[in-house]
Amino acid sequence: MKKIVGIGIMSLFLGLSANTYAQEKVKEEVKKDAKKVGNKTAEVASKSKAKITDQKHKDKVGPAGQTIYIDNHSKYYWVDKKGHRHYVTEAALKAKVD
């Protein structure tokens, strides 16, 4: 009888630890996916705002082919995948290839 009770308690502990591990794994996946969605939302919002409020440079692109915007202070910038502005000098711009 003691063996059966011991086996039952042991299986209960193993079952709880496996369940906790699965919950942590799901929690990490949800956290990672939420971060991706947040970054994409910030990128779309920043690019939309730039299209509305700032001018798009017609003849030049960024160092890696990014779309270049010109703000109210005549500064050149491009928007990354996280929605951040990266300002560049006019000398760093490349000619647009069609």
C-alpha positions in Angstrom: 0.0 0.0 0.0 2.9 2.4 0.8 4.4 1.7 -2.6 1.1 2.6 -4.4 0.8 5.9 -2.4 4.4 6.7 -3.0 4.1 6.1 -6.8 0.9 8.2 -6.8 2.6 11.1 -5.1 5.6 10.9 -7.3 3.5 10.9 -10.5 1.5 13.9 -9.2 4.7 15.9 -8.7 6.0 14.9 -12.2 2.7 15.8 -13.8 2.7 19.3 -12.1 6.2 20.1 -13.2 5.5 19.1 -16.8 2.4 21.2 -16.8 4.3 24.2 -15.4 7.0 23.8 -18.1 4.3 23.7 -20.9 2.8 26.9 -19.5 6.1 28.7 -19.4 6.8 27.7 -23.0 3.4 29.0 -24.1 4.0 32.2 -22.1 7.3 32.8 -23.9 5.7 32.2 -27.4 2.9 34.6 -26.6 5.4 37.2 -25.4 7.5 36.8 -28.6 4.5 37.1 -30.9 3.2 40.1 -29.0 6.5 41.8 -29.5 6.4 41.1 -33.2 2.9 42.6 -33.5 3.9 45.6 -31.5 7.0 46.3 -33.7 4.9 45.9 -36.9 2.2 48.2 -35.6 4.9 50.8 -34.7 6.5 50.5 -38.1 3.2 50.9 -40.0 2.1 53.9 -37.8 5.5 55.7 -38.2 5.5 55.2 -42.0 1.9 56.3 -42.3 2.6 59.4 -40.2 5.7 60.1 -42.4 3.7 59.8 -45.6 1.1 62.2 -44.3 3.3 64.9 -42.6 6.6 64.7 -44.4 7.8 64.7 -48.0 9.1 61.6 -49.7 12.4 62.0 -51.6 11.8 61.2 -55.2 15.4 60.7 -56.5 17.3 59.2 -53.6 17.1 56.1 -51.3 18.8 55.2 -48.1 22.1 53.3 -47.7 20.3 49.9 -48.0 17.5 51.1 -50.4 15.1 52.4 -47.8 12.5 55.1 -48.6 13.8 58.5 -47.5 11.5 61.2 -46.0 12.3 64.9 -45.5 10.9 66.5 -42.3 10.0 70.1 -41.6 13.6 71.0 -40.7 14.9 69.6 -44.1 16.5 66.6 -42.4 16.5 63.2 -44.2 15.5 60.0 -42.4 14.1 56.5 -43.0 11.9 54.3 -40.7 13.1 50.9 -39.6 11.1 47.7 -38.7 10.6 48.9 -35.2 9.2 52.3 -36.2 12.3 54.3 -35.3 13.5 57.1 -37.4 17.2 57.0 -38.5 18.5 60.3 -39.7 21.1 60.3 -42.5 23.1 63.0 -44.1 22.5 64.0 -47.7 25.9 62.6 -48.6 24.9 59.1 -47.4 21.9 59.0 -49.8 22.1 56.9 -53.0 20.5 57.5 -56.4 17.3 55.7 -56.9 17.5 52.8 -59.4 14.2 52.1 -61.2 
